[in-house]
Amino acid sequence: MTRSNKKSFLAPKPRKTSPKRRSGHWLLQDAKARFSELVRRVRSEGPQHVTVRGRDEVVVIAAEEFRRLQGNLKGQALIDAMQASPHRDIALEPSRSPMPVRDVAL
């Protein structure tokens, strides 16, 4: 009896292909290899997402957009909001009480 080679009758396995990348989404290795293009696309198309192992990890945005989102670090927006409040005339006094002291054996 002769052996038949079953492998020759099987259809070839399809090769794994990388998933199709959505516009504005980059695999980390592609973002590193094509960083200049990533920066150009941020300027022309807007925020670009960088994924690691299939998960969104970072979003690259333009510097102006970052500054806008960061806001005024001096708290002027909070001061303005508090001054615009209809309850701004209420006097707030912090209540202070002494903290209990424990005996700690050294």
C-alpha positions in Angstrom: 0.0 0.0 0.0 1.3 3.4 -0.9 1.0 6.5 1.2 -0.8 9.4 -0.2 0.4 12.9 0.6 -2.7 14.6 1.9 -1.1 18.0 2.1 -1.1 18.2 -1.7 -4.9 18.0 -1.7 -5.5 20.7 0.9 -6.1 24.2 0.0 -3.2 26.6 0.9 -3.8 28.5 4.1 -4.5 32.1 3.6 -1.7 34.4 4.7 -2.4 36.7 7.6 -2.7 40.2 6.5 -2.5 43.2 8.8 -5.9 44.8 9.5 -6.9 47.7 7.3 -5.9 50.9 9.0 -8.6 53.5 9.4 -7.8 57.0 8.4 -6.2 58.9 11.2 -5.0 55.7 12.9 -1.4 54.5 12.9 0.3 51.4 14.2 3.1 52.4 16.5 5.8 51.0 14.2 4.4 52.9 11.3 4.2 56.1 13.3 7.8 55.8 14.3 9.0 54.9 10.8 7.0 57.7 9.1 6.9 60.4 11.8 7.3 63.3 9.4 4.2 62.1 7.5 2.4 61.7 10.8 3.2 65.3 11.7 2.1 66.6 8.2 -1.2 64.7 8.6 -1.8 66.2 12.0 -1.5 69.7 10.4 -3.6 68.9 7.4 -6.2 66.3 8.7 -6.3 66.8 12.4 -5.6 64.5 15.4 -3.9 61.2 14.6 -4.4 58.1 16.8 -1.4 55.8 17.5 -2.3 52.2 18.5 -0.2 49.7 20.4 -1.3 46.1 20.2 -4.6 47.2 18.7 -5.5 49.7 21.5 -5.5 53.5 21.2 -2.6 54.7 23.3 -1.9 58.3 22.3 -3.4 60.9 20.0 -1.0 63.4 18.3 -2.4 66.9 18.0 -1.1 70.2 16.8 0.6 72.5 19.3 -2.0 75.2 19.0 -4.8 72.7 19.7 -2.9 71.5 22.8 -2.5 75.0 24.1 -6.2 75.7 23.5 -7.2 72.5 25.4 -4.7 73.1 28.1 -6.3 76.5 28.9 -5.0 79.2 31.1 -2.8 77.7 33.8 -3.2 80.7 36.0 -6.8 79.9 36.8 -8.3 83.0 35.3 -11.3 81.0 33.9 -12.1 79.8 37.4 -11.8 83.3 38.9 -14.0 84.7 36.1 -16.6 81.9 36.7 -16.6 82.6 40.5 -17.0 86.3 40.0 -19.9 85.8 37.6 -21.7 83.6 40.1 -24.9 85.0 41.6 -23.7 83.7 45.0 -20.4 85.6 44.9 -21.4 87.7 48.0 -21.6 84.8 50.3 -18.8 84.9 52.8 -17.0 81.6 53.1 -14.9 81.1 56.2 -12.9 77.9 56.5 -13.7 75.9 59.6 -10.6 74.9 61.5 -10.3 72.5 64.3 -7.3 71.1 66.0 -6.2 67.7 64.8 -6.1 65.0 67.4 -2.6 63.9 68.3 -1.8 60.3 68.8 0.7 58.9 71.2 3.2 57.1 69.0 5.7 54.9 70.8 9.1 55.0 69.1 
